[in-house]
Amino acid sequence: MASSLPAYSGYKHFQTTSPAPWIAHVQINRPQKLNSFHEEMWLELRSLFNALSTDSSIRSVVLSGAGDRAFSAGLDVVAASTTETLQGGKGADVARRAAGIRRHILEFQECISAIEKCEKPVICVLHGISYGLAVDIACACDVRIVARGARLAVKEVDIGLAADIGSLSRLPKCVGSMSWVKEVCLSAREFGAEEAERVGFVSRVVEDKEKGIEEAVKLAGLIATKSPVAVQGTKEILNHARDHPVEDSLRYTAIWNSANLQTDDIKAALFSTMKKTKPEFAKL
Ligand SMILES: CC/C=C\C=C\CC(=O)SCCNC(=O)CCNC(=O)[C@H](O)C(C)(C)COP(=O)(O)OP(=O)(O)OC[C@H]1O[C@@H](n2cnc3c(N)ncnc32)[C@H](O)[C@@H]1OP(=O)(O)O
């Protein structure tokens, strides 16, 4: 039975509970519209993940979508069609209109990047419809689990735009084949759970959403038993390594660990290994 997390009860479109110590389970909570996102939601998403990032009582996060039908159907296309940005922007000339639109896109990108920047590992469970913005979000997560029967698509070309909130930037870094990335991004064709696993986009396929959440919570629980200094450092260094040459990554790692090797957690972990006990680590 999950317990409530009062600090996160004020979010209108996300329900956050704690299924086990140190773990937050965030659910996108707009199932009647297949968890499609309007602006208030992505602003809430940023605020929520920024808060989780520095919450020392949380060590790992699970992200899923409420309802049986969708992780998310992506951008709320009804709300979006009336926004200034998709109506061509406001301003006296093209430069001023472009500046407004650019700022809007950058802010939207930042909201999704809040998941990647969250200091705690984020595991997402994709089920049902996972279109467009859902893939942008999944790409920003650290681990992806998918339920059999899921229908994923980098849908943006179907609504007339080049994806601009992260899929085109992150998907090539999540999977090995640029040919496959181009195929799904250029065509917006759907792909399923098995294909997502075959190309390496997800690390496992599970029977259904419930099983996915169960496995995600179990994985989040295992991560939470480790030193938070080690876990948060590992996320930071892996994300840095993804975007930099090996030489730069090695230098960054050395600098990062010149502080973090001084942690008490190493002594505690080594002691527990020798004594065959479970280490306890202070909050971070
Ligand atoms: C600046 C740009 C930045 C970011 C861009 C992101 C791009 C994207 O996310 S692209 C993807 C956009 N999403 C879509 O194109 C999906 C649109 N929806 C559908 O095609 C269908 O709803 C479906 C997902 C195939 C499911 O069809 P069906 O099983 O027939 O269910 P529905 O009755 O259509 O849906 C139930 C209910 O949800 C509402 N809804 C579904 N998707 C959206 C959506 N994306 N935006 C807003 N509302 C959505 C749908 O209208 C229904 O609502 P009712 O009130 O029951 O009518």
The ligand as an SDF file (V2000), in Angstrom:
LIG
                    3D

 57 59  0  0  0  0  0  0  0  0999 V2000
    5.5830   23.2480  -29.7220 C   0  0  0  0  0  0  0  0  0  0  0  0
    5.2880   21.7780  -29.8320 C   0  0  0  0  0  0  0  0  0  0  0  0
    5.8240   21.0250  -28.6950 C   0  0  0  0  0  0  0  0  0  0  0  0
    5.6010   19.7300  -28.4520 C   0  0  0  0  0  0  0  0  0  0  0  0
    5.0050   18.8560  -29.3840 C   0  0  0  0  0  0  0  0  0  0  0  0
    4.6640   17.5890  -29.1090 C   0  0  0  0  0  0  0  0  0  0  0  0
    4.0970   16.8260  -30.2110 C   0  0  0  0  0  0  0  0  0  0  0  0
    3.2470   15.6470  -29.8910 C   0  0  0  0  0  0  0  0  0  0  0  0
    3.0130   15.2470  -28.7950 O   0  0  0  0  0  0  0  0  0  0  0  0
    2.6750   14.9360  -31.3150 S   0  0  0  0  0  0  0  0  0  0  0  0
    1.4230   13.8540  -30.7080 C   0  0  0  0  0  0  0  0  0  0  0  0
    0.1150   14.5610  -30.4930 C   0  0  0  0  0  0  0  0  0  0  0  0
   -0.9090   13.6040  -30.2070 N   0  0  0  0  0  0  0  0  0  0  0  0
   -1.7020   13.1010  -31.1330 C   0  0  0  0  0  0  0  0  0  0  0  0
   -1.6560   13.4350  -32.2900 O   0  0  0  0  0  0  0  0  0  0  0  0
   -2.7230   12.0750  -30.6590 C   0  0  0  0  0  0  0  0  0  0  0  0
   -4.1280   12.5610  -30.8850 C   0  0  0  0  0  0  0  0  0  0  0  0
   -5.0710   11.5440  -30.4510 N   0  0  0  0  0  0  0  0  0  0  0  0
   -5.4240   10.5140  -31.2280 C   0  0  0  0  0  0  0  0  0  0  0  0
   -4.9980   10.3460  -32.3450 O   0  0  0  0  0  0  0  0  0  0  0  0
   -6.4120    9.5480  -30.6370 C   0  0  0  0  0  0  0  0  0  0  0  0
   -7.0250   10.1560  -29.5370 O   0  0  0  0  0  0  0  0  0  0  0  0
   -5.7570    8.2200  -30.1790 C   0  0  0  0  0  0  0  0  0  0  0  0
   -4.5640    8.4640  -29.2700 C   0  0  0  0  0  0  0  0  0  0  0  0
   -5.3420    7.4100  -31.4240 C   0  0  0  0  0  0  0  0  0  0  0  0
   -6.7980    7.3800  -29.3920 C   0  0  0  0  0  0  0  0  0  0  0  0
   -7.9790    7.2790  -30.1430 O   0  0  0  0  0  0  0  0  0  0  0  0
   -9.2990    6.6660  -29.4670 P   0  0  0  0  0  0  0  0  0  0  0  0
   -8.9680    5.3490  -28.8910 O   0  0  0  0  0  0  0  0  0  0  0  0
  -10.3720    6.7160  -30.4830 O   0  0  0  0  0  0  0  0  0  0  0  0
   -9.6120    7.6370  -28.2520 O   0  0  0  0  0  0  0  0  0  0  0  0
  -10.2000    9.1100  -28.3080 P   0  0  0  0  0  0  0  0  0  0  0  0
  -11.6880    9.0530  -28.1330 O   0  0  0  0  0  0  0  0  0  0  0  0
   -9.7000    9.7970  -29.5220 O   0  0  0  0  0  0  0  0  0  0  0  0
   -9.5060    9.7830  -27.0370 O   0  0  0  0  0  0  0  0  0  0  0  0
  -10.0920    9.7750  -25.7460 C   0  0  0  0  0  0  0  0  0  0  0  0
  -10.1830   11.1980  -25.2490 C   0  0  0  0  0  0  0  0  0  0  0  0
   -8.8720   11.7390  -25.1540 O   0  0  0  0  0  0  0  0  0  0  0  0
   -8.7870   12.9250  -25.9510 C   0  0  0  0  0  0  0  0  0  0  0  0
   -7.4320   12.9950  -26.5250 N   0  0  0  0  0  0  0  0  0  0  0  0
   -6.6930   11.9840  -26.9960 C   0  0  0  0  0  0  0  0  0  0  0  0
   -5.4950   12.4270  -27.4090 N   0  0  0  0  0  0  0  0  0  0  0  0
   -5.5050   13.7540  -27.2150 C   0  0  0  0  0  0  0  0  0  0  0  0
   -4.5350   14.7620  -27.4510 C   0  0  0  0  0  0  0  0  0  0  0  0
   -3.3120   14.5000  -27.9480 N   0  0  0  0  0  0  0  0  0  0  0  0
   -4.8560   16.0310  -27.1430 N   0  0  0  0  0  0  0  0  0  0  0  0
   -6.0570   16.3240  -26.6020 C   0  0  0  0  0  0  0  0  0  0  0  0
   -7.0320   15.3880  -26.3420 N   0  0  0  0  0  0  0  0  0  0  0  0
   -6.7340   14.1340  -26.6520 C   0  0  0  0  0  0  0  0  0  0  0  0
   -9.8420   12.7400  -27.0200 C   0  0  0  0  0  0  0  0  0  0  0  0
  -10.1910   13.9800  -27.5690 O   0  0  0  0  0  0  0  0  0  0  0  0
  -10.9520   12.1000  -26.2020 C   0  0  0  0  0  0  0  0  0  0  0  0
  -11.5580   13.1020  -25.4260 O   0  0  0  0  0  0  0  0  0  0  0  0
  -13.1720   13.1860  -25.3530 P   0  0  0  0  0  0  0  0  0  0  0  0
  -13.4540   14.3090  -24.4180 O   0  0  0  0  0  0  0  0  0  0  0  0
  -13.5970   11.8300  -24.8310 O   0  0  0  0  0  0  0  0  0  0  0  0
  -13.6410   13.4270  -26.7440 O   0  0  0  0  0  0  0  0  0  0  0  0
  1  2  1  0
  2  3  1  0
  3  4  2  0
  4  5  1  0
  5  6  2  0
  6  7  1  0
  7  8  1  0
  8  9  2  0
  8 10  1  0
 10 11  1  0
 11 12  1  0
 12 13  1  0
 13 14  1  0
 14 15  2  0
 14 16  1  0
 16 17  1  0
 17 18  1  0
 18 19  1  0
 19 20  2  0
 19 21  1  0
 21 22  1  0
 21 23  1  0
 23 24  1  0
 23 25  1  0
 23 26  1  0
 26 27  1  0
 27 28  1  0
 28 29  2  0
 28 30  1  0
 28 31  1  0
 31 32  1  0
 32 33  2  0
 32 34  1  0
 32 35  1  0
 35 36  1  0
 36 37  1  0
 37 38  1  0
 37 52  1  0
 38 39  1  0
 39 40  1  0
 39 50  1  0
 40 41  1  0
 40 49  1  0
 41 42  2  0
 42 43  1  0
 43 44  1  0
 43 49  2  0
 44 45  1  0
 44 46  2  0
 46 47  1  0
 47 48  2  0
 48 49  1  0
 50 51  1  0
 50 52  1  0
 52 53  1  0
 53 54  1  0
 54 55  2  0
 54 56  1  0
 54 57  1  0
M  END
$$$$
